[in-house]
Amino acid sequence: MTKTATVLQEHERAFVPKEFKVTTWSRLQPYYRDLLKRQIHTKQELEQWLKDKSELDAVVSEAFSWRYIKITIDSTDDKAESLYQYAVQELAPKITALENELNEKLVNCPYITQLDEGQYLIHLRSIRNAVNLFREENIPLATEIQLKSKEYVKIFSEMTIGVDGKQMTLQKASSLLEEPSRVYREEVYHKIHARLLEETAPLDNLFDTLKDMRHQMAKNAGFENFRDFKFRALGRFDYEVRDCEDFHHSIQTEIVPLVDELNQYRQETLQLERLRPWDLFVDPTGDQPLRPFQTIDDLVEKSTACLYKVHPEFGQTLEIMSELGHLDLDSRPGKRPGGYNMPLHLTGIPFIFMNATTSLSDMRTLMHEAGHAVHSRLTNHYKLKTAKRVPSEVAELAAMSMELLTMEHWDVFFEDPEELRRAKINQLEYVLKVLPWIATIDKFQHWVYTHPEHQQEDRQEAWMQIMKSFNSPTIDHSGLEHYLEHLWHKQLHIFEVPFYYIEYGMAQLGAIAIWKRYREEPEAAIKDYLNALKLGYTRNVREIYQAAGIEFNFSRSYVSELGAFIKSELQALID
């Protein structure tokens, strides 16, 4: 029996027939109606009802996930687009309305008080929150927002530039900023950003529309602004706006100076009078860009071997996904930008999507998404949907940590010790450099949604001020201000998933802490990492971080300690 067969046998349905496919509302509705009309007379019947509800959620979620996957792997597939639109416009609004009725049935059930608090606390907290936030008038608004936001990825998927006589996506062209020739890098940089500027008006206008609709949703739900509404909608029960502000401040005071030191070192090593934006990704030694793999098959094979070295569960996950065809990794025209791991809660084997060329960042992306995939597999045994739909602060901890844990075994990709050293330096620089950008994007969104009446000019001014506060002063942007004014347009999260971004920064700090433990006591660190992932969302965020042997902490002292650790590791590699 193959690994795949073994895995797929683990997921039997008890409520929704195995042969059932999500197609039309007339076929799907009876299952929701069954749950709505079912009489519940005991605690045991309530628990069975919860299991059946979660099974239906998994069936629907997986069907919707596949429809999204298909429009991202080929944005020219009209049939896939039509099926996705039907799901969003016809099925989702009807499901949302009935979901609220089911949630109300649960919270009003007299047997709810008999449920085990340890097992159901997080789930019931989520359901009660959904009931409190629900407004019928927000259903069509949410549908319109979801459809409208997809215009962003469509715009980006169609953007290409000509380099070396070839048309290529902006994502693929960005990898050329690693090339040794400075003249060449500058040319590519200008082409990328000039192309982005061509879409300034459409993207600004698109965001205005999304911002206004989101603000209306917040007002409908009784909130003063969309930020406060979204914090509650995201289920941020375990921290507050103040914690985000602490994060912003700690990154600005403790991490930005370290990043500036790295940039000073880069400028000196490259022997440059001025460090320009097109100098930030080339290897400081001036060597050719690192190419950890040559083909997609090579990437998968090496990544699987690397993951196995950290823990057998990790390598097996990627192996099974490859066997099932759940990897779409290459970059090609018509494919939407970005990368993701899509959990498939019914079958339990997720899908990884990305746009790989042959760069180090591609390898890092696959390690990151593999962390999500492992997390998905480790939590799929839970019956309740909330237990396996972990909050982003925890999901990204799994992914960010995997990047650093696998780094100990990157000799699979780099047989040459010098190339391995360069790759590790690159990774640790990235770990620090991404934190100010995350803080910039998050603080910007706080401003945007707490000033809902702002004009485009106000937004541009606020963006420039915020970005400057997190920018390394060593980088010379003179004459490039027209690019910087709209640099936030590159960030998909702002358009598609507002406020979902600081989680990457929170998790990056957590990942540094986990890696620090791994360097000191590898077996204990991996054991605690696995135990934390296996908790899914059955504990609150702070408790899950504690289970991993780390803190959910954004104080200056803690961030300073983590930054100093990365600096010392970098210093050892550079010396």
RODO-2510 file (C-alpha; in nm, 4 decimals, decimal comma):
residues 575
     n   res          X          Y          Z
     1     m     0,0000     0,0000     0,0000
     2     t     0,1400     0,3444    -0,0938
     3     k     0,1730     0,6348     0,1478
     4     t    -0,1000     0,8156    -0,0471
     5     a    -0,3505     0,5335    -0,0133
     6     t    -0,2803     0,5123     0,3589
     7     v    -0,3393     0,8848     0,4037
     8     l    -0,6572     0,8988     0,1998
     9     q    -0,8090     0,6077     0,3903
    10     e    -0,7905     0,8105     0,7092
    11     h    -1,0664     1,0505     0,6013
    12     e    -1,4057     0,8783     0,6009
    13     r    -1,7300     1,0748     0,5880
    14     a    -2,0191     1,0063     0,8258
    15     f    -2,2647     1,2824     0,7313
    16     v    -2,1981     1,3919     0,3731
    17     p    -2,1759     1,0966     0,1281
    18     k    -1,8294     1,0391    -0,0142
    19     e    -1,9566     1,0681    -0,3714
    20     f    -2,1177     1,4096    -0,3061
    21     k    -1,9740     1,7015    -0,5034
    22     v    -2,0405     2,0690    -0,4395
    23     t    -2,2110     2,1910    -0,7555
    24     t    -2,5415     2,3776    -0,7140
    25     w    -2,7182     2,5286    -0,4162
    26     s    -3,0154     2,2939    -0,4604
    27     r    -2,7840     1,9973    -0,3967
    28     l    -2,5941     2,1581    -0,1109
    29     q    -2,8783     2,3232     0,0806
    30     p    -3,0370     2,0013     0,2235
    31     y    -2,7289     1,9331     0,4367
    32     y    -2,7505     2,2753     0,5975
    33     r    -3,1257     2,2338     0,6428
    34     d    -3,0716     1,8956     0,8084
    35     l    -2,8421     2,0551     1,0645
    36     l    -3,0761     2,3466     1,1168
    37     k    -3,3873     2,1328     1,1764
    38     r    -3,2240     1,8506     1,3704
    39     q    -3,3482     1,8104     1,7267
    40     i    -3,0811     1,8002     1,9970
    41     h    -3,1807     1,6351     2,3252
    42     t    -2,8488     1,5433     2,4866
    43     k    -2,4893     1,6523     2,5124
    44     q    -2,3926     1,3528     2,2977
    45     e    -2,6334     1,4587     2,0235
    46     l    -2,4880     1,8107     2,0359
    47     e    -2,1356     1,6739     1,9945
    48     q    -2,2471     1,4634     1,6973
    49     w    -2,4122     1,7710     1,5487
    50     l    -2,0847     1,9623     1,5869
    51     k    -1,8920     1,6822     1,4141
    52     d    -2,1402     1,6684     1,1257
    53     k    -2,1289     2,0463     1,0898
    54     s    -1,7494     2,0405     1,0749
    55     e    -1,7575     1,7626     0,8160
    56     l    -1,9876     1,9692     0,5957
    57     d    -1,7580     2,2690     0,6436
    58     a    -1,4631     2,0571     0,5293
    59     v    -1,6479     1,9379     0,2164
    60     v    -1,7460     2,2922     0,1198
    61     s    -1,4106     2,4432     0,2136
    62     e    -1,2201     2,1936     0,0010
    63     a    -1,4496     2,2497    -0,2992
    64     f    -1,4039     2,6272    -0,2738
    65     s    -1,0282     2,5857    -0,2274
    66     w    -0,9958     2,3874    -0,5486
    67     r    -1,1892     2,6521    -0,7379
    68     y    -0,9481     2,9170    -0,6111
    69     i    -0,6472     2,6993    -0,6936
    70     k    -0,7670     2,6576    -1,0512
    71     i    -0,8069     3,0297    -1,1182
    72     t    -0,4591     3,1008    -0,9795
    73     i    -0,2773     2,8342    -1,1799
    74     d    -0,4305     2,9683    -1,5026
    75     s    -0,5892     3,3129    -1,5037
    76     t    -0,6981     3,2591    -1,8668
    77     d    -0,9184     2,9573    -1,7818
    78     d    -1,2680     3,0981    -1,8382
    79     k    -1,4431     2,7838    -1,7120
    80     a    -1,2461     2,7897    -1,3857
    81     e    -1,3212     3,1598    -1,3476
    82     s    -1,6926     3,0965    -1,4023
    83     l    -1,7026     2,8185    -1,1415
    84     y    -1,5179     3,0374    -0,8922
    85     q    -1,7523     3,3305    -0,9545
    86     y    -2,0539     3,1038    -0,9014
    87     a    -1,9117     2,9829    -0,5709
    88     v    -1,8454     3,3379    -0,4502
    89     q    -2,1592     3,5049    -0,5852
    90     e    -2,4214     3,2330    -0,5525
    91     l    -2,3093     2,9743    -0,2981
    92     a    -2,1116     3,1784    -0,0432
    93     p    -2,3877     3,4351     0,0385
    94     k    -2,6462     3,1613     0,0932
    95     i    -2,4034     2,9585     0,3043
    96     t    -2,3161     3,2669     0,5125
    97     a    -2,6811     3,3332     0,5936
    98     l    -2,7431     2,9730     0,7019
    99     e    -2,4120     2,9614     0,8883
   100     n    -2,5388     3,2387     1,1110
   101     e    -2,8585     3,0480     1,1828
   102     l    -2,6553     2,7403     1,2711
   103     n    -2,4246     2,9442     1,4937
   104     e    -2,7252     3,0906     1,6742
   105     k    -2,8697     2,7417     1,7168
   106     l    -2,5445     2,6338     1,8810
   107     v    -2,5053     2,9275     2,1205
   108     n    -2,8715     2,8967     2,2245
   109     c    -2,8582     2,5202     2,2770
   110     p    -2,9186     2,4357     2,6467
   111     y    -2,6593     2,1553     2,6351
   112     i    -2,3754     2,3892     2,5391
   113     t    -2,2891     2,4372     2,9073
   114     q    -2,2211     2,0620     2,9374
   115     l    -1,9481     2,0634     2,6737
   116     d    -1,5938     2,0141     2,7980
   117     e    -1,4434     2,3597     2,8296
   118     g    -1,0896     2,2442     2,7525
   119     q    -1,1999     2,0879     2,4251
   120     y    -1,4554     2,3433     2,3089
   121     l    -1,3489     2,6782     2,4586
   122     i    -1,1699     2,8110     2,1478
   123     h    -1,4430     2,6834     1,9147
   124     l    -1,7271     2,8401     2,1141
   125     r    -1,5347     3,1660     2,1486
   126     s    -1,5109     3,1790     1,7700
   127     i    -1,8776     3,0963     1,7151
   128     r    -2,0021     3,3537     1,9646
   129     n    -1,7814     3,6133     1,7986
   130     a    -1,9267     3,5284     1,4563
   131     v    -2,2821     3,5643     1,5908
   132     n    -2,2006     3,9023     1,7438
   133     l    -2,0447     4,0315     1,4206
   134     f    -2,3055     3,8997     1,1786
   135     r    -2,5123     4,1543     0,9885
   136     e    -2,7285     4,0443     0,6985
   137     e    -2,6549     4,3640     0,5063
   138     n    -2,2848     4,2726     0,5093
   139     i    -2,3369     3,9527     0,3094
   140     p    -2,3622     4,1211    -0,0341
   141     l    -2,0895     4,3667     0,0664
   142     a    -1,8527     4,0838     0,1575
   143     t    -1,9248     3,9136    -0,1749
   144     e    -1,8608     4,2331    -0,3679
   145     i    -1,5363     4,2960    -0,1774
   146     q    -1,4110     3,9445    -0,2426
   147     l    -1,4777     3,9698    -0,6139
   148     k    -1,3446     4,3245    -0,6402
   149     s    -1,0218     4,2409    -0,4589
   150     k    -0,9445     3,9715    -0,7186
   151     e    -0,8948     4,2513    -0,9724
   152     y    -0,5614     4,3162    -0,8012
   153     v    -0,4107     3,9770    -0,8836
   154     k    -0,5540     3,9933    -1,2338
   155     i    -0,3766     4,3255    -1,2923
   156     f    -0,0485     4,1857    -1,1603
   157     s    -0,0713     3,8554    -1,3460
   158     e    -0,0925     4,0464    -1,6742
   159     m     0,2032     4,2763    -1,6012
   160     t     0,5215     4,1854    -1,7868
   161     i     0,8375     4,3658    -1,8947
   162     g     1,0847     4,3011    -2,1725
   163     v     1,4348     4,1991    -2,0633
   164     d     1,7015     4,0501    -2,2895
   165     g     1,4501     4,0267    -2,5708
   166     k     1,2024     3,8252    -2,3615
   167     q     0,8750     3,9138    -2,1902
   168     m     0,8662     3,8041    -1,8277
   169     t     0,6527     3,8492    -1,5192
   170     l     0,7606     4,1099    -1,2651
   171     q     0,8222     3,8317    -1,0147
   172     k     1,0594     3,6565    -1,2513
   173     a     1,2268     3,9857    -1,3465
   174     s     1,2857     4,0630    -0,9769
   175     s     1,5258     3,7693    -0,9550
   176     l     1,7503     3,9559    -1,2020
   177     l     1,8219     4,2134    -0,9302
   178     e     2,0667     3,9530    -0,7960
   179     e     2,2859     3,9751    -1,1070
   180     p     2,6446     4,1060    -1,0613
   181     s     2,6263     4,3784    -1,3288
   182     r     2,5175     4,6990    -1,1579
   183     v     2,4182     4,8690    -1,4835
   184     y     2,2011     4,5693    -1,5702
   185     r     2,0371     4,5660    -1,2244
   186     e     1,9574     4,9361    -1,2440
   187     e     1,7996     4,8897    -1,5870
   188     v     1,5803     4,6032    -1,4604
   189     y     1,4865     4,7984    -1,1467
   190     h     1,3624     5,0946    -1,3506
   191     k     1,1701     4,8704    -1,5904
   192     i     0,9914     4,6929    -1,3039
   193     h     0,8942     5,0117    -1,1249
   194     a     0,8045     5,2031    -1,4388
   195     r     0,5661     4,9195    -1,5273
   196     l     0,4149     4,9378    -1,1795
   197     l     0,3626     5,3120    -1,2211
   198     e     0,1519     5,2469    -1,5304
   199     e    -0,1074     5,0863    -1,3021
   200     t    -0,0999     5,3597    -1,0354
   201     a    -0,4417     5,5066    -1,1139
   202     p    -0,6253     5,1722    -1,1484
   203     l    -0,4706     5,0394    -0,8263
   204     d    -0,5337     5,3569    -0,6271
   205     n    -0,8934     5,3689    -0,7465
   206     l    -0,9409     5,0000    -0,6748
   207     f    -0,8147     5,0485    -0,3217
   208     d    -1,0442     5,3482    -0,2667
   209     t    -1,3407     5,1318    -0,3594
   210     l    -1,2301     4,8479    -0,1308
   211     k    -1,1561     5,0872     0,1560
   212     d    -1,5013     5,2476     0,1346
   213     m    -1,6821     4,9138     0,1228
   214     r    -1,4834     4,7824     0,4178
   215     h    -1,5589     5,0940     0,6197
   216     q    -1,9285     5,0461     0,5462
   217     m    -1,9108     4,6857     0,6707
   218     a    -1,7568     4,8091     0,9944
   219     k    -2,0254     5,0737     1,0425
   220     n    -2,2980     4,8176     0,9716
   221     a    -2,1572     4,6032     1,2523
   222     g    -2,1472     4,8955     1,4950
   223     f    -1,7743     4,9713     1,4815
   224     e    -1,6170     5,3136     1,4484
   225     n    -1,3661     5,1975     1,1883
   226     f    -1,2657     4,8936     0,9843
   227     r    -0,9495     4,8315     1,1853
   228     d    -1,1417     4,7628     1,5052
   229     f    -1,3970     4,5543     1,3153
   230     k    -1,1265     4,3530     1,1393
   231     f    -0,9367     4,2846     1,4604
   232     r    -1,2518     4,1219     1,5978
   233     a    -1,3313     3,9466     1,2678
   234     l    -0,9793     3,8002     1,2626
   235     g    -1,0386     3,6627     1,6108
   236     r    -0,7589     3,8608     1,7707
   237     f    -0,8687     3,7774     2,1235
   238     d    -0,5212     3,7169     2,2623
   239     y    -0,3652     4,0564     2,1857
   240     e    -0,4722     4,4133     2,1154
   241     v    -0,3931     4,7148     1,8986
   242     r    -0,1455     4,8198     2,1682
   243     d     0,0569     4,5011     2,1077
   244     c     0,0828     4,5907     1,7375
   245     e     0,2009     4,9378     1,8320
   246     d     0,4613     4,7807     2,0621
   247     f     0,5743     4,5694     1,7679
   248     h     0,6069     4,8771     1,5442
   249     h     0,8076     5,0629     1,8083
   250     s     1,0380     4,7711     1,8923
   251     i     1,1156     4,7048     1,5262
   252     q     1,1890     5,0726     1,4658
   253     t     1,4194     5,1080     1,7662
   254     e     1,5844     4,7633     1,7834
   255     i     1,5834     4,6115     1,4338
   256     v     1,6141     4,9061     1,1946
   257     p     1,9615     4,9977     1,3348
   258     l     2,0760     4,6366     1,2803
   259     v     1,9467     4,6449     0,9231
   260     d     2,1299     4,9715     0,8667
   261     e     2,4527     4,8089     0,9897
   262     l     2,3998     4,5322     0,7338
   263     n     2,3495     4,7891     0,4611
   264     q     2,6637     4,9763     0,5634
   265     y     2,8559     4,6479     0,5421
   266     r     2,7007     4,5866     0,1985
   267     q     2,8002     4,9319     0,0764
   268     e     3,1580     4,8908     0,1996
   269     t     3,1959     4,5393     0,0590
   270     l     3,0588     4,6411    -0,2811
   271     q     3,2815     4,9534    -0,2646
   272     l     2,9984     5,1895    -0,3531
   273     e     2,9774     5,5629    -0,2985
   274     r     2,6007     5,5326    -0,2657
   275     l     2,3945     5,2230    -0,1871
   276     r     2,0953     5,2238    -0,4210
   277     p     1,7803     5,0044    -0,4156
   278     w     1,9119     4,7892    -0,7020
   279     d     2,2156     4,7003    -0,4859
   280     l     2,0169     4,5285    -0,2097
   281     f     1,9841     4,1770    -0,3505
   282     v     2,3164     4,1149    -0,5238
   283     d     2,5662     3,9074    -0,3281
   284     p     2,8026     4,1527    -0,1490
   285     t     3,1009     3,9559    -0,2794
   286     g     2,9931     4,0361    -0,6359
   287     d     2,9624     3,6664    -0,7186
   288     q     2,6973     3,5203    -0,9439
   289     p     2,3544     3,4661    -0,7811
   290     l     2,3145     3,1454    -0,5874
   291     r     2,1205     2,8802    -0,7785
   292     p     2,0205     2,6093    -0,5280
   293     f     1,8350     2,4104    -0,7952
   294     q     1,8122     2,3911    -1,1734
   295     t     1,4639     2,2551    -1,2394
   296     i     1,1379     2,2187    -1,0485
   297     d     1,1990     1,8442    -1,0103
   298     d     1,5408     1,9251    -0,8688
   299     l     1,3838     2,1709    -0,6239
   300     v     1,1311     1,9131    -0,5028
   301     e     1,3854     1,6345    -0,4701
   302     k     1,6367     1,8428    -0,2746
   303     s     1,3703     2,0054    -0,0577
   304     t     1,2261     1,6671     0,0371
   305     a     1,5712     1,5387     0,1329
   306     c     1,6393     1,8518     0,3384
   307     l     1,3072     1,8250     0,5231
   308     y     1,3693     1,4584     0,6026
   309     k     1,6962     1,5578     0,7715
   310     v     1,5095     1,7848     1,0137
   311     h     1,2325     1,5308     1,0878
   312     p     1,0835     1,2373     0,8906
   313     e     0,7312     1,3836     0,9188
   314     f     0,8468     1,6933     0,7317
   315     g     1,0001     1,5137     0,4350
   316     q     0,7117     1,2706     0,4080
   317     t     0,4638     1,5584     0,3785
   318     l     0,6297     1,7036     0,0681
   319     e     0,6776     1,3562    -0,0781
   320     i     0,3063     1,2768    -0,0520
   321     m     0,2080     1,6160    -0,1955
   322     s     0,4358     1,5582    -0,4940
   323     e     0,2919     1,2099    -0,5474
   324     l    -0,0623     1,3508    -0,5473
   325     g     0,0205     1,6369    -0,7838
   326     h    -0,0403     1,8950    -0,5110
   327     l     0,2595     2,1081    -0,6096
   328     d     0,2454     2,3809    -0,8766
   329     l     0,5760     2,5594    -0,8405
   330     d     0,7010     2,7013    -1,1710
   331     s     0,6577     3,0585    -1,2948
   332     r     0,4762     3,0992    -1,6270
   333     p     0,2645     3,3576    -1,8146
   334     g    -0,1019     3,3574    -1,7161
   335     k    -0,0269     3,2224    -1,3712
   336     r    -0,1218     3,4550    -1,0876
   337     p     0,1568     3,6050    -0,8739
   338     g     0,2593     3,5042    -0,5230
   339     g     0,2657     3,1795    -0,3368
   340     y     0,0499     2,9970    -0,0851
   341     n    -0,0212     2,6707     0,0900
   342     m    -0,3890     2,5841     0,0569
   343     p    -0,5146     2,3569     0,3365
   344     l    -0,7564     2,0903     0,2132
   345     h    -0,9424     1,9986     0,5296
   346     l    -1,1321     1,7048     0,3848
   347     t    -0,8514     1,4964     0,2371
   348     g    -0,5860     1,6422     0,4649
   349     i    -0,3181     1,6852     0,1990
   350     p    -0,2701     2,0561     0,1167
   351     f    -0,1694     2,2213    -0,2119
   352     i     0,1363     2,4440    -0,2596
   353     f     0,1331     2,7165    -0,5258
   354     m     0,4287     2,9398    -0,6078
   355     n     0,6189     3,1037    -0,8932
   356     a     0,9702     2,9609    -0,8791
   357     t     1,2559     3,0553    -1,1083
   358     t     1,5877     2,9165    -0,9772
   359     s     1,6642     3,1604    -0,6959
   360     l     1,7467     3,1247    -0,3297
   361     s     1,4239     3,3045    -0,2423
   362     d     1,2301     3,0344    -0,4308
   363     m     1,3914     2,7683    -0,2167
   364     r     1,3099     2,9689     0,0951
   365     t     0,9492     3,0057    -0,0198
   366     l     0,9098     2,6296    -0,0592
   367     m     1,0570     2,5705     0,2874
   368     h     0,8088     2,8267     0,4207
   369     e     0,5077     2,6709     0,2491
   370     a     0,6255     2,3248     0,3558
   371     g     0,5986     2,4471     0,7149
   372     h     0,2342     2,5318     0,6511
   373     a     0,1794     2,1956     0,4836
   374     v     0,3270     2,0028     0,7761
   375     h     0,1091     2,2054     1,0135
   376     s    -0,1977     2,1223     0,8056
   377     r    -0,1238     1,7488     0,8166
   378     l    -0,0539     1,7507     1,1902
   379     t    -0,3897     1,9134     1,2675
   380     n    -0,6171     1,7418     1,0177
   381     h    -0,7259     1,4717     1,2634
   382     y    -0,9295     1,7268     1,4619
   383     k    -1,3042     1,7027     1,4088
   384     l    -1,3881     2,0649     1,4836
   385     k    -1,3143     2,3090     1,2030
   386     t    -1,1731     2,5755     1,4338
   387     a    -0,9183     2,3317     1,5775
   388     k    -0,7466     2,2935     1,2396
   389     r    -0,8027     2,6477     1,1100
   390     v    -0,5218     2,7965     1,3118
   391     p    -0,4813     3,1742     1,3478
   392     s    -0,2159     3,3315     1,1307
   393     e     0,0082     3,4159     1,4262
   394     v     0,0459     3,0397     1,4781
   395     a     0,0299     2,9311     1,1132
   396     e     0,3143     3,1642     1,0193
   397     l     0,5159     3,0497     1,3206
   398     a     0,5128     2,7002     1,1692
   399     a     0,6231     2,8328     0,8292
   400     m     0,8825     3,0897     0,9371
   401     s     1,0415     2,8410     1,1758
   402     m     1,0740     2,5807     0,9011
   403     e     1,2851     2,8243     0,6981
   404     l     1,5384     2,8516     0,9800
   405     l     1,5262     2,4896     1,0973
   406     t     1,6006     2,3579     0,7479
   407     m     1,8885     2,6028     0,7107
   408     e     2,0984     2,3678     0,9229
   409     h     2,0778     2,1155     0,6372
   410     w     2,1108     2,3354     0,3289
   411     d     2,4207     2,1435     0,2291
   412     v     2,1668     1,9372     0,0286
   413     f     2,1377     2,2425    -0,1989
   414     f     2,4936     2,3715    -0,1693
   415     e     2,7808     2,1231    -0,1807
   416     d     3,0318     2,4096    -0,1938
   417     p     3,0919     2,5337     0,1671
   418     e     3,1394     2,8897     0,0424
   419     e     2,8029     2,8869    -0,1354
   420     l     2,6422     2,7423     0,1776
   421     r     2,7931     3,0220     0,3857
   422     r     2,6631     3,2830     0,1411
   423     a     2,3162     3,1271     0,1463
   424     k     2,3005     3,1353     0,5259
   425     i     2,4122     3,4988     0,5342
   426     n     2,1427     3,5823     0,2798
   427     q     1,8775     3,4062     0,4868
   428     l     1,9707     3,5770     0,8126
   429     e     1,9840     3,9167     0,6417
   430     y     1,6355     3,8487     0,5066
   431     v     1,5095     3,7510     0,8526
   432     l     1,6054     4,0954     0,9828
   433     k     1,5273     4,3026     0,6736
   434     v     1,1717     4,1793     0,6330
   435     l     1,0713     4,2971     0,9821
   436     p     1,0798     4,6758     0,9095
   437     w     0,8796     4,6219     0,5901
   438     i     0,6152     4,4251     0,7822
   439     a     0,5955     4,7010     1,0426
   440     t     0,5653     4,9600     0,7637
   441     i     0,2756     4,7805     0,5958
   442     d     0,0917     4,7181     0,9224
   443     k     0,1307     5,0703     1,0586
   444     f     0,0183     5,2066     0,7200
   445     q    -0,2987     4,9992     0,7332
   446     h    -0,3720     5,1237     1,0859
   447     w    -0,3530     5,4786     0,9512
   448     v    -0,5568     5,4067     0,6364
   449     y    -0,8537     5,2515     0,8147
   450     t    -0,8626     5,4894     1,1113
   451     h    -0,8724     5,7810     0,8624
   452     p    -1,1482     5,6500     0,6331
   453     e    -1,2275     5,9898     0,4778
   454     h    -0,8728     6,0467     0,3518
   455     q    -0,7929     6,1361    -0,0084
   456     q    -0,5295     5,9719    -0,2258
   457     e    -0,2881     6,2593    -0,1649
   458     d    -0,3268     6,2220     0,2135
   459     r    -0,2616     5,8496     0,1846
   460     q     0,0501     5,9065    -0,0220
   461     e     0,1864     6,1528     0,2329
   462     a     0,1126     5,9181     0,5260
   463     w     0,2774     5,6298     0,3408
   464     m     0,5959     5,8260     0,2778
   465     q     0,6214     5,9361     0,6428
   466     i     0,5660     5,5860     0,7773
   467     m     0,8023     5,4253     0,5285
   468     k     1,0757     5,6774     0,6094
   469     s     1,0526     5,5924     0,9800
   470     f     1,1359     5,2268     0,9074
   471     n     1,3825     5,2850     0,6259
   472     s     1,7549     5,2256     0,6510
   473     p     1,9186     5,5710     0,6100
   474     t     2,2148     5,4141     0,4297
   475     i     1,9973     5,3374     0,1233
   476     d     1,9957     5,6320    -0,1169
   477     h     1,6521     5,6786    -0,2780
   478     s     1,7208     6,0215    -0,4253
   479     g     1,5493     6,0687    -0,7606
   480     l     1,3342     5,7606    -0,7016
   481     e     1,0631     5,9186    -0,4898
   482     h     0,8047     5,8726    -0,7652
   483     y     0,8532     5,4970    -0,7282
   484     l     0,8445     5,5019    -0,3477
   485     e     0,5171     5,6935    -0,3308
   486     h     0,3274     5,3906    -0,4575
   487     l     0,5483     5,1094    -0,3347
   488     w     0,2678     4,9726    -0,1181
   489     h     0,0884     4,8726    -0,4374
   490     k     0,3240     4,5733    -0,4509
   491     q     0,1783     4,4284    -0,1314
   492     l    -0,1068     4,1921    -0,2195
   493     h    -0,2223     4,1653     0,1432
   494     i    -0,3330     4,5305     0,1528
   495     f    -0,5774     4,4686    -0,1287
   496     e    -0,6913     4,1107    -0,0682
   497     v    -0,6526     4,0359     0,3034
   498     p    -0,6310     4,3606     0,5047
   499     f    -0,4428     4,3461     0,8356
   500     y    -0,3202     3,9947     0,7599
   501     y     0,0513     4,0755     0,7503
   502     i     0,1828     4,1647     1,0944
   503     e     0,1421     3,7952     1,1768
   504     y     0,4491     3,7331     0,9604
   505     g     0,6502     3,9661     1,1813
   506     m     0,5187     3,8218     1,5059
   507     a     0,5941     3,4741     1,3763
   508     q     0,9379     3,5790     1,2494
   509     l     1,0342     3,6789     1,6010
   510     g     0,8949     3,3482     1,7269
   511     a     1,0869     3,1595     1,4593
   512     i     1,4122     3,3267     1,5650
   513     a     1,3434     3,2141     1,9216
   514     i     1,2726     2,8564     1,8085
   515     w     1,5894     2,8488     1,5973
   516     k     1,7877     2,9862     1,8917
   517     r     1,6630     2,6912     2,0972
   518     y     1,7416     2,4536     1,8095
   519     r     2,1013     2,5737     1,8077
   520     e     2,1251     2,5090     2,1819
   521     e     1,9165     2,1889     2,2239
   522     p     1,7995     2,0555     1,8864
   523     e     1,5980     1,7526     2,0015
   524     a     1,4011     1,9438     2,2634
   525     a     1,3375     2,2325     2,0229
   526     i     1,1968     2,0052     1,7507
   527     k     0,9868     1,8140     2,0039
   528     d     0,8320     2,1358     2,1385
   529     y     0,7865     2,2760     1,7862
   530     l     0,5941     1,9619     1,6856
   531     n     0,3874     1,9662     2,0044
   532     a     0,2935     2,3290     1,9464
   533     l     0,1887     2,2561     1,5863
   534     k    -0,0155     1,9538     1,6921
   535     l    -0,2220     2,1750     1,9231
   536     g    -0,3799     2,3320     1,6159
   537     y    -0,6156     2,5961     1,7545
   538     t    -0,7177     2,4183     2,0725
   539     r    -0,5303     2,6670     2,2929
   540     n    -0,4922     3,0430     2,2744
   541     v    -0,2049     3,2000     2,0826
   542     r     0,0099     3,2773     2,3864
   543     e    -0,0264     2,9200     2,5167
   544     i     0,0741     2,7741     2,1801
   545     y     0,3893     2,9881     2,1735
   546     q     0,4640     2,8713     2,5286
   547     a     0,4214     2,5095     2,4154
   548     a     0,6930     2,5776     2,1566
   549     g     0,9195     2,6929     2,4401
   550     i     0,9107     3,0612     2,3401
   551     e     0,7297     3,3880     2,4216
   552     f     0,4616     3,5897     2,2441
   553     n     0,6352     3,9121     2,3351
   554     f     0,7056     4,2374     2,1466
   555     s     0,8818     4,4363     2,4158
   556     r     1,1983     4,6233     2,3226
   557     s     1,4078     4,4042     2,5534
   558     y     1,2854     4,0757     2,4010
   559     v     1,3139     4,1992     2,0417
   560     s     1,6606     4,3348     2,1218
   561     e     1,7663     3,9928     2,2560
   562     l     1,6473     3,8144     1,9395
   563     g     1,8076     4,0740     1,7144
   564     a     2,1385     4,0405     1,8984
   565     f     2,1284     3,6620     1,8484
   566     i     2,0843     3,6967     1,4706
   567     k     2,3586     3,9591     1,4623
   568     s     2,6002     3,7237     1,6427
   569     e     2,5179     3,4373     1,4046
   570     l     2,5731     3,6666     1,1077
   571     q     2,8988     3,7935     1,2506
   572     a     3,0261     3,4362     1,2883
   573     l     2,9433     3,3625     0,9232
   574     i     3,0933     3,6879     0,7928
   575     d     3,4147     3,6556     0,9957
***
